[in-house]
Amino acid sequence: MNDFDILFDKIKQLSKAVTESNYSDYSKQAYDMLIAIHDLGISKDSVYNMFFEYYKSLEEGLSKEWFADMLDYICGWCNPEKYIWKDE
């Protein structure tokens, strides 16, 4: 298992355990992991495609909503300061 797989699995675990009370904290943790994924040099398209495939497998609800926020950080549909792959 490479570093990307480890980080992606951790983000998936957070998505499965997210609740209204830990939503913000888990978002911050996952955001930091996304920065680590970016720093591995993996392209935005590759990361987005992997994340989007997982997103499509989630049932409607808080976990899917939370994971959509992660997709937003990847593709830039967020506050410009939060956009991670802006250098591509």
Buried (B, 14 or more C-beta within 10 A) or exposed (E): EEEBEEBBEBBBEBBEEBEEEEBEEBBEBBBEBBEBBBEEEBEBEEBBEBBBEBBEEBEEEEBBEBBBBBBBBBBBEBEEEBBBBEEE
